[in-house]
Amino acid sequence: MMDSRIPRLLAAALAIVGSTLLAAAPAPSGEFGIGSYTLTLSGQLRIRVESDDSLDLRGYRPDFTDTFALSRLILEADAQAKGRPRLHVQLRDARALGSKLGDADFPSSNPIHDPLDVREAFVEWRRIAGSALGFTVGRQRIAYGDERVFGPGEWGNTGRWTWDAARGHYEHGAVWVDAWVGRAVVNRPDRRPNSSADGVRAAVLYGGVRRGEDRLDLFAGEKRDDTVRQGELGTGSLRCRFVGLQTDATLVGPWRWGVTGVHETGQAAGDSIDALGASAWLAVKLGGPWKALATVSSTYGSGDRDPHDGVHGTFDGVFGGADIRFYGYLNLFFWANLWDHEARVELKPAKGLAMRIEGHRFQLAQARDAWYSTGLQPARRDPSGAAGRDLGWELDARATWSPRPSWELAAGGGRFTPGSFVELTGVSPRAYWGFVQTTWRF
């Protein structure tokens, strides 16, 4: 009997071809004058086919295979006038075809399916009356720096972090500061519009200094989640305070470097929090006709030393956009109880063509804590620590081609080879992932 998913995947393939043909046509003008305001209409259609082997969207799954298509349509309206507030609305329609996973597999927040909903709706006014002050109020995406600590997570079909927030801005010369409070929006396909009533609460102060391409960011904040969880000594909610910094700067000549550091304290289910996240990287432009850029990096997310001492030592990644940009393309790992040593090379062999190859070596930070997936869910754990810390390694590659500014084609994949920890804690086949994607902006 023919797999019932095949017609849907063929339809997705036809959609990719269709969007390619659309992208080849000139995009119509989307600007209109309304009084003193200029209304800009725009959008994006993204279609991706993925193949999973020994993994799924939730993490490592030995002997599980899935092939499916994802579509995401974004429609935006932006109204601006000089010296007046900006009005912005974004609608997003996210759908999945052919996957073995359904809405019931994602009871908290759905990463692949969320029919037409309001993703952004805010009012923004920068430099009010020529001053250094401004504000953004409403539903909004918030990203800072390289998005390791604060990022919306754009690779996912529905996005990882969107906020109902009130944000104040200060900008003067090279110095800028944001201060905001908000709740995270939960992606639920059975709710219109999505709500933040059950979402994580945050209060954040984030600022920095920019000089050309160099920057220094400093930040502090608090995260609260009323969801009752099991701790080491009891149950309770989360109240986590964090403070940190991030740099991106020229070292000398073609060399650049950067570091990120975050310290977390507070309470998690009655346990005291003492956790650390850190990352450092070094990059060099090698030049040549392919404009090669080589980077090495090391990322550390602390783990819990003792599961019975009442101290929560597992770092939780704050509000980072984890998917695909960090910790490997297969999304098997997260910035929690992790050492990730990475080397990558980025190439631009022709106009509009970019290639990226990277390798990761993964280890547990603490042998008695768990291996965590991107949802901060424990994949495997050996409370005795006897299985060691070796998680394995991953090799990834990706290519993107943009023949026109409005159109991008991408393809890539990766392979995860389990280490001794995985082998000693259960079935441990290699995991494979691949994708092909087209994106049309209009």
VODREN-633742 format. One line per 10 residues: number of its first residue (from 1); for each residue x, y, z of N, C-alpha, C. Coordinates in steps of 0.001 Angstrom, whole numbers. Layout:
// VODREN-633742
NUM) X,Y,Z,X,Y,Z,X,Y,Z; ... $
END
This chain:
// VODREN-633742
1) 855,-1195,0,0,0,0,891,1246,0; 502,2214,-804,1292,3442,-882,1171,4236,405; 2294,4761,881,2304,5608,2079,1375,6791,1853; 436,7024,2776,-538,8104,2620,107,9482,2638; 1354,9569,3102,2034,10868,3150,2592,11276,1802; 2759,10327,878,3434,10618,-384,2698,11678,-1199; 1348,11585,-1395,689,12648,-2150,889,14033,-1545; 891,14111,-217,1088,15410,436,2492,15942,180; 3485,15051,219,4852,15482,-13,5052,15875,-1474; 4370,15177,-2393,4429,15573,-3794,3807,16954,-3971 $
11) 2722,17204,-3235,2111,18532,-3287,3069,19597,-2777; 3814,19255,-1733,4802,20207,-1201,5898,20469,-2226; 6325,19399,-2919,7349,19573,-3948,6844,20487,-5064; 5568,20305,-5464,4984,21177,-6474,4909,22615,-5971; 4637,22768,-4676,4593,24115,-4102,5953,24782,-4165; 7011,23993,-3937,8364,24542,-4042,8618,25031,-5460; 8221,24208,-6460,8389,24614,-7853,7564,25860,-8146; 6310,25875,-7615,5454,27029,-7845,6022,28307,-7261; 6548,28219,-6047,7128,29411,-5423,8369,29859,-6162; 9088,28899,-6758,10257,29234,-7559,9856,30053,-8776 $
21) 8768,29635,-9431,8281,30377,-10587,7794,31765,-10186; 7110,31833,-9040,6669,33134,-8551,7846,34048,-8278; 8899,33472,-7672,10064,34285,-7318,10774,34814,-8547; 10637,34106,-9657,11303,34543,-10888,10621,35764,-11493; 9370,36023,-11097,8637,37176,-11616,8937,38409,-10785; 8913,39597,-11374,9153,40815,-10609,8115,40990,-9514; 8554,41408,-8325,7636,41616,-7200,6896,42934,-7381; 5583,42945,-7147,4834,44193,-7280,5196,45167,-6170; 4984,46452,-6459,5241,47467,-5448,4228,47332,-4327; 4698,47446,-3065,3807,47282,-1921,3719,48520,-1069 $
31) 3983,49715,-1619,3948,50956,-857,2778,51825,-1299; 2060,52377,-287,903,53221,-551,937,54410,391; 511,55556,-98,443,56752,729,-936,56904,1352; -976,57101,2672,-2218,57346,3385,-1992,58573,4274; -2368,59738,3763,-2087,60967,4498,-583,61157,4633; -138,61416,5861,1302,61597,6090,2031,60277,6260; 1281,59168,6299,1884,57862,6510,2146,57148,5189; 3180,56299,5204,3449,55387,4103,3159,53974,4579; 2236,53301,3907,1879,51924,4244,2648,50972,3339; 3404,50076,3951,4173,49079,3212,3610,47695,3492 $
41) 3255,46981,2424,2770,45615,2519,3829,44672,1993; 4120,43605,2734,5153,42656,2318,4812,41277,2881; 5624,40309,2526,5377,38964,3028,6487,38006,2661; 6284,36773,3096,7270,35724,2828,6541,34382,2766; 6912,33576,1789,6430,32207,1705,7644,31287,1775; 7655,30416,2781,8759,29475,2946,8202,28055,2968; 8782,27189,2146,8367,25791,2083,9608,24920,2239; 9513,23948,3147,10664,23091,3437,10215,21638,3547; 10996,20751,2973,10810,19317,3139,11973,18795,3965; 11672,18058,5041,12689,17508,5928,12584,15992,5993 $
51) 13725,15362,6240,13778,13921,6434,14553,13626,7712; 13945,12840,8615,14554,12486,9899,14798,10984,9962; 15942,10609,10494,16260,9196,10712,16888,9068,12088; 16201,8387,13007,16609,8216,14409,16550,9510,15204; 15670,10396,14798,15378,11607,15559,14022,12118,15108; 13429,13009,15907,12263,13750,15473,12371,15164,16023; 11321,15957,15896,11371,17349,16309,11575,17531,17801; 11421,16456,18577,11575,16542,20029,12941,16085,20511; 13715,15396,19652,15032,14942,20080,15422,13613,19466; 16359,12932,20112,16907,11663,19641,15866,10564,19799 $
61) 15534,9858,18708,14541,8789,18732,15055,7617,17898; 15793,6682,18486,16327,5546,17732,15230,4806,16971; 15553,4454,15736,14686,3647,14873,13396,4365,14465; 13317,5673,14652,12171,6448,14191,12566,7189,12917; 11713,7149,11903,11958,7887,10667,10722,8712,10327; 10935,9834,9669,9827,10699,9289,10272,11568,8119; 9378,11780,7180,9600,12712,6083,8345,13560,5960; 8509,14867,5953,7352,15750,6007,7683,17085,5380; 6654,17871,5147,6810,19206,4571,6256,20244,5531; 6883,21406,5549,6457,22536,6370,6244,23743,5469 $
71) 5150,24445,5682,4909,25698,4963,4708,26817,5976; 5248,27980,5655,5046,29149,6507,4801,30372,5631; 3648,30971,5805,3289,32184,5080,3234,33342,6063; 3940,34425,5748,3951,35622,6588,3446,36796,5761; 2507,37539,6319,1974,38754,5710,2193,39905,6681; 2758,41013,6191,3104,42134,7063,2543,43445,6523; 2149,44302,7441,1739,45670,7114,2466,46612,8057; 3088,47638,7500,3891,48563,8288,3546,49983,7875; 3123,50805,8814,2760,52191,8537,3708,53125,9278; 4385,54017,8531,5372,54912,9128,5192,56328,8587 $
81) 5497,57284,9445,5533,58694,9054,6631,59368,9866; 7326,60292,9255,8430,60958,9930,7938,61681,11176; 8594,61402,12311,8262,62065,13561,7019,61544,14231; 6490,60390,13767,5276,59845,14364,5476,58364,14689; 4553,57787,15472,4708,56374,15814,4583,55474,14586; 5284,54353,14647,5209,53328,13614,4195,52269,14049; 3354,51816,13138,2367,50776,13405,2734,49539,12595; 2777,48379,13243,3235,47163,12556,2348,45983,12934; 1932,45204,11919,1161,43976,12122,1772,42878,11251; 1945,41686,11844,2414,40535,11082,1505,39347,11371 $
91) 974,38737,10309,201,37511,10397,1068,36353,9927; 924,35207,10595,1723,34043,10219,836,32798,10165; 976,32046,9083,250,30778,8920,1286,29663,8769; 1305,28738,9728,2297,27653,9737,1581,26312,9689; 1986,25458,8731,1331,24167,8573,2363,23077,8317; 1973,21852,8658,2818,20673,8458,2041,19637,7659; 2713,18987,6706,2093,17971,5864,2902,16681,5935; 2221,15576,6214,2849,14270,6098,3629,13794,7291; 3725,14571,8362,4514,14144,9522,3765,13094,10334; 4516,12191,10935,3939,11216,11858,3556,11869,13186 $
101) 4061,13057,13452,3753,13776,14681,2571,14715,14447; 1709,14837,15449,554,15709,15347,469,16679,16504; -622,17417,16575,-793,18430,17616,-701,17834,19018; -1157,16578,19185,-1136,15948,20510,281,15711,21015; 1261,15696,20100,2654,15487,20506,3306,16759,21022; 2618,17895,20900,3171,19181,21348,2116,19911,22184; 1835,19423,23388,755,20009,24195,1066,21400,24733; 2339,21730,24883,2692,23023,25483,2720,24141,24456; 3544,23987,23422,3663,24991,22370,4068,24275,21099; 3308,24472,20026,3502,23699,18811,4552,24350,17914 $
111) 5639,23637,17560,6705,24247,16764,6481,24186,15262; 5450,23431,14779,5294,23252,13344,3916,23631,12815; 2886,23612,13666,1522,23823,13183,830,24910,13989; 434,25962,13321,-330,27035,13959,-969,27855,12839; -2207,27497,12410,-2852,28227,11312,-2972,29711,11611; -3377,30433,10600,-3316,31898,10569,-3555,32543,11926; -2550,33292,12383,-2609,33915,13697,-1793,35203,13682; -1957,35979,14732,-1227,37242,14860,120,36968,15518; 1186,37163,14766,2514,36958,15331,3068,38246,15922; 2786,39380,15279,3227,40678,15800,2119,41707,15607 $
121) 1988,42599,16557,1069,43742,16454,1518,44761,17490; 2247,45783,17048,2813,46727,18013,2826,48149,17476; 2986,49056,18418,3214,50469,18128,4626,50803,18596; 5394,51453,17729,6782,51797,18068,7043,53255,17726; 7736,53940,18638,8114,55335,18411,9539,55514,18915; 10453,55689,17990,11865,55900,18319,12189,57386,18311; 13092,57804,19196,13578,59193,19252,12409,60179,19228; 11569,60074,20232,10376,60899,20332,10750,62378,20390; 10181,63152,19475,10433,64607,19412,11931,64915,19377; 12709,64051,18698,14145,64279,18567,14959,63894,19780 $
131) 14341,63312,20783,15056,62934,22007,15712,61566,21844; 16344,61108,22906,16991,59789,22899,16044,58687,23331; 14786,59024,23623,13855,58070,24208,12868,57526,23183; 12355,56329,23451,11350,55733,22590,10692,54551,23276; 9746,53926,22564,9068,52768,23147,8561,51854,22039; 8336,50577,22389,7650,49603,21546,6692,48842,22456; 5398,48881,22138,4381,48263,22990,3504,47350,22135; 3335,46103,22584,2479,45163,21885,3162,43830,21682; 2634,43033,20769,3211,41716,20470,4405,41903,19538; 5550,41358,19927,6785,41649,19195,7810,40552,19377 $
141) 8705,40435,18375,9889,39590,18509,11021,40454,19056; 11845,39855,19929,12940,40597,20553,14218,39794,20378; 15223,40422,19788,16498,39741,19545,17644,40687,19851; 18710,40139,20420,19911,40917,20713,21146,40112,20323; 22195,40831,19907,23482,40202,19631,23376,39086,18609; 24056,37974,18880,24013,36847,17948,22818,35939,18198; 21929,36318,19096,20695,35607,19433,20922,34319,20224; 22108,34130,20737,22357,32960,21572,21609,33076,22905; 21516,34287,23449,20848,34504,24736,19414,34999,24540; 19196,35891,23571,17867,36418,23268,17640,36318,21764 $
151) 16725,35442,21342,16439,35317,19921,15108,34639,19681; 14409,35004,18591,13078,34438,18348,13084,33012,17827; 14224,32524,17300,14258,31161,16768,13512,31045,15454; 14057,31622,14394,13343,31734,13131,13332,30450,12302; 14207,29487,12597,14221,28274,11794,12946,27463,12012; 12457,27413,13206,11221,26696,13494,10049,27269,12712; 9068,26433,12436,7963,26859,11590,7104,27927,12259; 6940,27852,13572,6124,28842,14282,6960,29874,15027; 8259,29615,15186,9097,30529,15957,9112,30158,17423; 10230,30435,18083,10393,30001,19473,9920,31043,20479 $
161) 10327,32311,20322,9996,33337,21314,9349,34549,20642; 8110,34834,21015,7428,36081,20684,6823,36601,21990; 6801,37937,22150,6444,38512,23446,5290,39494,23339; 4389,39450,24308,3482,40563,24578,4203,41427,25607; 4751,42555,25150,5708,43283,25991,5576,44782,25827; 6063,45485,26842,6234,46934,26810,7724,47206,26960; 8302,47842,25933,9756,48020,25901,10094,49491,25745; 10964,49996,26612,11445,51362,26506,12835,51386,25910; 13133,52422,25107,14421,52540,24422,15130,53838,24792; 16458,53743,24876,17312,54923,25011,18456,54777,24015 $
171) 18676,55796,23173,19742,55763,22182,20453,57113,22157; 21730,57084,22407,22517,58322,22365,23936,57980,21894; 24248,58423,20685,25567,58116,20141,25775,56616,20023; 26866,56124,20593,27188,54707,20522,26504,53890,21605; 25819,54563,22534,25227,53886,23685,23733,53670,23460; 23240,52511,23811,21808,52214,23724,21398,51321,24888; 20144,51458,25299,19616,50662,26410,18151,50332,26117; 17767,49093,26363,16370,48662,26345,15978,48205,27742; 14766,48542,28167,14207,48022,29414,12788,47557,29112; 12480,46308,29463,11153,45811,29102,10638,44750,30065 $
181) 9324,44609,30050,8636,43543,30761,7677,42898,29776; 7459,41584,29916,6560,40926,28986,6280,39483,29356; 5372,38896,28599,5038,37484,28708,5244,36817,27355; 5742,35571,27374,5976,34834,26148,4665,34296,25583; 4493,34408,24267,3313,33903,23587,3457,32395,23377; 2387,31662,23641,2372,30207,23477,1683,29868,22156; 2369,29096,21286,1820,28722,19986,864,27540,20139; -425,27809,20019,-1447,26774,20171,-2382,26805,18960; -2394,25751,18126,-3264,25762,16945,-4750,25750,17268; -5114,25431,18507,-6520,25394,18889,-6983,26703,19522 $
191) -6157,27756,19458,-6482,29025,20117,-6287,30185,19145; -7281,31078,19059,-7202,32247,18191,-7577,33501,18991; -6734,34508,19064,-5331,34422,18699,-4535,33717,19795; -3267,33417,19499,-2410,32847,20530,-2351,33774,21739; -2224,33163,22910,-2248,33926,24147,-900,33834,24872; -635,34850,25680,547,34829,26539,171,34641,28003; -1111,34384,28271,-1574,34291,29656,-848,33198,30432; -517,32099,29753,175,30992,30412,1679,31010,30150; 2170,32058,29512,3565,32098,29110,4522,32509,30214; 5787,32297,29950,6853,32718,30850,6860,34241,30951 $
201) 7086,34765,32152,7183,36209,32362,8645,36634,32425; 8931,37835,31932,10306,38320,31926,10357,39807,32228; 11420,40211,32899,11763,41619,33092,13245,41738,32760; 13580,42598,31790,14933,42603,31233,15456,44024,31090; 16731,44201,31406,17487,45417,31112,18667,45004,30240; 18707,45521,29004,19749,45124,28052,20265,46372,27353; 21579,46534,27322,22175,47699,26680,23552,47408,26176; 24134,48390,25486,25454,48153,24950,26079,49389,24352; 27283,49178,23843,28051,50214,23157,28474,49659,21807; 28233,50415,20741,28604,50007,19387,29633,50978,18829 $
211) 30646,50416,18191,31618,51222,17449,31948,50480,16167; 31330,50918,15072,31494,50203,13810,30915,48804,13931; 31705,47792,13586,31260,46411,13688,31480,45835,15085; 32166,46570,15953,32465,46070,17300,31355,46461,18273; 31116,45587,19249,30083,45886,20241,30389,45200,21564; 29872,45804,22623,29889,45234,23967,28490,45365,24530; 27865,44234,24874,26518,44227,25425,26553,43764,26877; 25744,44412,27717,25564,44020,29111,24073,43844,29366; 23703,42858,30179,22283,42623,30404,22047,41977,31763; 20818,42137,32244,20368,41514,33491,18862,41369,33408 $
221) 18320,40429,34161,16879,40256,34110,16392,39149,35013; 15096,38907,34910,14458,37861,35700,13444,37121,34840; 13420,35800,34995,12460,34932,34319,11601,34248,35375; 10267,34265,35134,9341,33589,36056,8428,32669,35273; 8245,31467,35791,7346,30490,35189,6568,29824,36321; 5243,29972,36301,4410,29436,37378,4093,27952,37217; 4565,27334,36143,4355,25900,35955,5006,25125,37095; 4257,24255,37728,4801,23464,38828,5687,22358,38272; 6881,22244,38807,7863,21270,38354,8445,20533,39548; 9076,19415,39243,9721,18620,40285,11152,19087,40478 $
231) 11517,19405,41698,12887,19758,42019,13604,18621,42712; 14754,18907,43276,15526,17870,43963,14928,17543,45334; 14341,18543,45966,13818,18338,47317,12315,18535,47422; 11671,18893,46311,10235,19114,46355,9722,19600,45021; 8593,20308,45013,8014,20850,43797,7818,22357,43960; 7624,23031,42820,7413,24463,42871,7585,25097,41505; 7586,26421,41459,7688,27185,40218,9131,27663,40020; 9336,28495,38989,10667,28997,38640,10727,30509,38811; 11763,30963,39484,12086,32382,39555,13596,32488,39389; 14017,32824,38181,15441,32803,37840,15918,34209,37495 $
241) 16967,34664,38149,17612,35943,37842,18906,35671,37077; 19217,36538,36112,20419,36335,35304,21120,37658,35047; 22426,37575,34852,23248,38733,34523,24349,38259,33593; 24694,39081,32598,25699,38604,31658,26206,39679,30720; 27062,39239,29794,27650,40123,28792,27892,39349,27507; 28051,40101,26409,28427,39514,25124,29272,40519,24353; 30358,40035,23719,31216,40898,22916,31367,40329,21514; 31654,41213,20578,31984,40857,19201,32906,41961,18707; 34183,41647,18495,35145,42716,18250,36302,42244,17371; 36971,43218,16765,38180,42943,15986,39337,42663,16930 $
251) 40072,41596,16649,41267,41282,17419,42474,41950,16790; 42782,41585,15553,43843,42220,14782,43693,41778,13331; 43832,42713,12401,43744,42374,10989,42456,41649,10643; 42563,40463,10027,41358,39718,9623,40743,38887,10753; 41290,38996,11952,40818,38165,13072,39758,38892,13895; 38699,38154,14269,37680,38656,15184,37475,37642,16300; 36924,38134,17413,36686,37258,18551,35427,37708,19279; 34898,36819,20086,33727,37170,20875,33557,36232,22044; 32927,36725,23093,32618,35893,24257,31209,36214,24730; 30580,35235,25350,29293,35390,26010,29386,34737,27373 $
261) 28876,35398,28386,28856,34817,29724,27569,35173,30439; 26933,34202,31075,25681,34425,31801,25723,33645,33110; 25353,34303,34214,25242,33633,35504,23797,33693,35959; 23249,32547,36398,21874,32465,36846,21802,32132,38332; 20895,32808,39026,20603,32528,40436,19081,32533,40613; 18624,32268,41826,17202,32299,42100,16710,30995,42683; 15441,30641,42354,14813,29442,42885,14125,28657,41766; 14301,27331,41791,13639,26432,40847,13048,25279,41639; 11719,25264,41786,11014,24207,42527,11569,24057,43945; 11886,25181,44573,12408,25158,45927,13903,24995,46039 $
271) 14564,24613,44945,16021,24495,44942,16640,25852,44608; 17797,26139,45169,18512,27363,44810,19232,27161,43488; 19222,28201,42640,19861,28127,41318,21269,28695,41394; 22217,27966,40843,23590,28443,40670,24101,27830,39379; 23892,28538,38253,24189,27981,36930,24951,28993,36091; 25716,28478,35124,26589,29319,34296,26525,28874,32847; 26434,29854,31942,26564,29606,30514,27666,30475,29949; 28502,29915,29088,29623,30671,28525,29921,30175,27120; 30408,31084,26286,30802,30726,24930,31907,31662,24482; 32853,31136,23709,33938,31945,23156,34230,31469,21746 $
281) 34525,32414,20861,34829,32046,19476,35952,32918,18920; 36621,32389,17908,37708,33080,17217,37539,32814,15735; 37508,33876,14914,37271,33735,13484,38331,34500,12694; 38629,34004,11488,39591,34668,10624,39088,34628,9184; 39163,35777,8519,38850,35847,7098,40072,35411,6306; 39924,34297,5594,41051,33750,4841,41167,34363,3455; 40104,35047,3020,40145,35716,1736,40117,34742,577; 40729,35124,-538,40716,34294,-1722,39432,34449,-2502; 39347,33796,-3655,38154,33955,-4506,36874,33436,-3871; 36984,32517,-2889,35787,31954,-2248,35444,32666,-939 $
291) 36191,33723,-601,35901,34546,579,35701,33685,1829; 36648,32821,2077,36525,31845,3168,36609,32518,4530; 35766,32048,5441,35774,32473,6839,35837,31219,7700; 36857,31113,8538,37021,29945,9417,36808,30365,10859; 36072,29543,11616,35722,29861,12998,35870,28632,13872; 36441,28822,15049,36434,27783,16082,35753,28372,17310; 34996,27536,18017,34285,28027,19182,34129,26919,20205; 33877,27329,21433,33602,26389,22512,32489,26983,23379; 31472,26170,23649,30314,26628,24411,30080,25702,25592; 29829,26308,26749,29636,25559,27991,28330,25959,28643 $
301) 27514,24982,28974,26322,25190,29784,26419,24289,30993; 26415,24855,32180,26680,24056,33381,25596,23002,33594; 25997,21927,34276,25077,20872,34659,24974,20776,36171; 24145,19876,36625,23925,19699,38059,24911,18668,38615; 25728,19080,39589,26752,18197,40141,26163,17073,40974; 25149,17406,41766,24587,16450,42727,23069,16540,42671; 22363,15487,42254,20906,15552,42122,20151,15536,43440; 20860,15607,44583,20188,15519,45881,20602,16615,46855; 21335,17636,46399,21853,18637,47333,20993,19895,47431; 19886,19981,46679,19024,21148,46742,19547,22353,45989 $
311) 20577,22162,45147,21129,23237,44318,20917,22870,42854; 20202,23721,42129,19921,23497,40711,21070,24099,39904; 21905,23251,39340,23087,23733,38632,22978,23697,37129; 21826,23313,36577,21671,23185,35131,21307,24527,34505; 22158,25021,33627,21883,26262,32903,20718,26030,31946; 19879,27078,31711,18676,26871,30896,18616,27685,29616; 19722,28357,29240,19759,29037,27950,19057,30371,27873; 18457,30844,28978,17738,32124,29057,16619,32133,28006; 16700,33002,26979,15668,33081,25950,16279,32959,24561; 17203,32039,24398,17944,31924,23146,17159,31266,22026 $
321) 17446,31714,20783,16902,31066,19593,17800,29913,19202; 17568,28746,19782,18514,27641,19688,18536,26967,18322; 17373,26929,17639,17287,25994,16536,18209,26322,15375; 18974,25377,14965,19924,25232,13856,21137,26165,13917; 21037,27358,14422,22192,28254,14428,23258,27811,15424; 22838,27125,16470,23775,26702,17506,23554,25220,17827; 24618,24568,18275,24551,23204,18822,24143,22150,17791; 24454,22396,16518,24238,21396,15485,22896,21499,14790; 22862,21109,13505,21655,21231,12696,20556,20261,13109; 20912,19127,13696,19911,18114,14009,19053,18484,15220 $
331) 19418,19561,15903,18661,20031,17079,18527,18958,18149; 19597,18213,18367,19610,17179,19401,20120,17698,20739; 20652,18920,20752,21325,19432,21948,20856,20846,22269; 21068,21223,23523,20692,22547,23990,21778,23048,24941; 21737,24343,25212,22748,24993,26054,22469,24672,27518; 22539,23391,27858,22278,22929,29221,23076,21648,29449; 23883,21624,30512,24751,20484,30812,25507,20043,29569; 26202,20970,28941,26803,20704,27628,28150,21390,27469; 29080,20648,26873,30276,21211,26246,30123,20983,24745; 30184,22044,23942,30100,21942,22489,31328,22602,21886 $
341) 32226,21792,21340,33426,22306,20667,33168,22251,19156; 33279,23392,18502,32851,23498,17104,33944,24101,16233; 34044,23605,15005,34882,24206,13966,34035,24299,12701; 34079,25443,12026,33290,25589,10805,34018,26452,9773; 33633,26237,8533,34163,27008,7406,32979,27505,6589; 32970,28798,6277,31939,29391,5441,32567,29893,4155; 31924,29578,3018,32470,29895,1702,31429,30610,851; 31912,31484,-41,31060,32150,-1023,31717,31995,-2392; 31554,30805,-3004,32279,30519,-4248,31764,31266,-5461; 30537,31796,-5405,29968,32523,-6537,28944,33523,-6013 $
351) 28570,34476,-6864,27593,35478,-6471,26274,34809,-6100; 25761,35122,-4927,24496,34578,-4478,24573,33184,-3899; 25754,32568,-3913,25907,31199,-3406,26752,31213,-2135; 26251,30586,-1072,26978,30493,193,26944,29050,673; 28065,28589,1222,28182,27229,1728,28749,27264,3141; 28336,26292,3950,28795,26233,5338,28961,24769,5731; 30126,24456,6275,30421,23109,6764,30911,23241,8196; 30352,22427,9111,30763,22532,10506,30758,21175,11189; 31628,21044,12164,31706,19836,12968,31605,20173,14440; 30944,19314,15212,30745,19522,16645,31193,18284,17422 $
361) 31835,18524,18539,32141,17466,19493,31375,17778,20774; 30468,16871,21164,29579,17127,22298,29965,16267,23501; 29922,16911,24680,30135,16214,25943,29170,16768,26992; 28838,15929,27964,28107,16417,29128,29042,17253,29996; 28510,18315,30575,29307,19082,31529,29428,18335,32852; 28339,17658,33255,28319,16853,34479,27749,15472,34153; 28467,14423,34510,28074,13060,34136,26778,12617,34807; 26439,13158,35972,25242,12722,36697,23974,13467,36271; 24128,14504,35474,22974,15239,34956,22594,14663,33593; 21501,15184,32997,20939,14613,31777,21545,15227,30517 $
371) 21328,14539,29423,21498,15075,28074,20173,15742,27726; 20218,17078,27428,19008,17845,27189,18843,18175,25705; 17594,18065,25213,17280,18433,23843,16909,19908,23786; 16496,20386,22590,16257,21817,22416,15114,22353,23270; 14167,21529,23649,13089,21981,24513,13434,21907,25979; 14710,21766,26309,15199,21597,27675,14584,20348,28314; 14273,19362,27461,13738,18099,27940,14866,17076,28053; 14928,16311,29147,15989,15313,29287,15806,14166,28293; 16825,13907,27486,16784,12806,26522,17215,11501,27186; 18322,11557,27938,18813,10388,28674,19571,10879,29901 $
381) 19624,10005,30909,20313,10361,32144,20866,9100,32797; 22051,9221,33364,22623,8168,34208,22940,8805,35559; 22037,8678,36547,22244,9336,37843,23538,8929,38537; 24059,7746,38203,25309,7307,38840,26535,7974,38238; 26426,8446,36994,27568,9040,36308,28502,8024,35684; 28178,6725,35809,29080,5679,35319,29187,5652,33802; 28172,6173,33087,28209,6157,31620,29138,7215,31043; 29686,8078,31885,30648,9072,31421,29995,10299,30814; 30781,11042,30006,30331,12342,29499,30320,12437,27984; 30794,11413,27272,30967,11487,25818,29640,11312,25090 $
391) 29098,12425,24541,27830,12371,23814,28012,11992,22350; 29130,12370,21748,29368,12039,20353,29728,13261,19536; 29647,13105,18212,30006,14227,17344,29017,14331,16185; 28983,15512,15590,28038,15788,14502,28736,16541,13384; 28440,16159,12156,28966,16831,10969,27783,17363,10173; 27806,18670,9830,26698,19324,9140,27194,20099,7925; 26337,20233,6930,26657,21033,5746,25384,21657,5209; 25527,22843,4658,24367,23564,4117,24823,24480,3006; 23984,24627,1968,24249,25565,875,22992,26376,611; 23170,27665,343,22050,28540,-19,22410,29282,-1305 $
401) 21423,29434,-2158,21613,30126,-3435,20513,31147,-3603; 20914,32400,-3855,19951,33497,-4017,20151,34129,-5390; 19478,33606,-6414,19630,34189,-7746,19009,35563,-7866; 18056,35867,-6964,17422,37178,-6908,17299,37586,-5446; 17260,38885,-5146,17127,39300,-3741,15876,38750,-3062; 14826,38468,-3818,13571,38014,-3239,13451,36497,-3143; 14433,35777,-3600,14284,34330,-3740,15533,33615,-3232; 15323,32577,-2433,16443,31792,-1913,16105,30311,-1951; 17049,29517,-2422,16965,28061,-2358,18035,27570,-1388; 17702,26561,-583,18655,26038,399,18505,24532,512 $
411) 19617,23873,813,19607,22428,1035,20754,22089,1966; 20587,21023,2733,21653,20622,3644,21262,19410,4447; 22146,19054,5365,21879,17910,6214,22994,17687,7206; 22845,16636,8002,23847,16343,9021,23761,14907,9491; 24836,14489,10165,24907,13140,10735,25443,13232,12150; 24759,12559,13075,25202,12475,14462,25694,11066,14737; 26919,10976,15259,27511,9698,15639,27579,9631,17157; 26828,8716,17775,26773,8678,19239,28119,8334,19879; 28332,8897,21083,29505,8586,21877,29187,7535,22925; 30133,7308,23817,30018,6207,24771,28855,6401,25751 $
421) 28542,7659,26139,27407,7880,27033,26115,7369,26404; 25901,7688,25134,24688,7264,24442,24670,5744,24295; 25806,5167,23972,25892,3718,23779,25618,2950,25068; 26004,3519,26203,25848,2823,27480,24487,3055,28136; 23677,3942,27569,22382,4256,28187,21193,3835,27324; 21412,3042,26291,20295,2581,25474,20698,2313,24047; 19694,2074,23204,19925,1863,21781,20561,3123,21197; 21553,2941,20316,22359,4114,19931,22742,4118,18452; 21789,4120,17531,22151,4224,16118,22584,5646,15762; 23246,5779,14635,23530,7113,14116,22223,7783,13708 $
431) 22205,9094,13772,21027,9865,13379,21371,10730,12173; 20405,10840,11254,20603,11610,10025,19439,12566,9830; 19739,13713,9231,18725,14709,8933,19083,15424,7644; 18077,15725,6832,18305,16480,5608,17104,17350,5279; 17331,18379,4462,16238,19283,4091,16511,19918,2735; 15432,20362,2107,15483,21244,945,14423,22302,1154; 14728,23553,816,13843,24660,1170,13884,25744,114; 12747,26380,-89,12683,27573,-916,11985,28689,-148; 12473,29916,-307,11897,31078,358,11696,32195,-663; 10489,32707,-700,10160,33823,-1604,9673,34981,-761 $
441) 10317,36131,-924,9933,37358,-213,9267,38307,-1200; 8175,38871,-791,7434,39746,-1713,6919,40977,-981 $
END
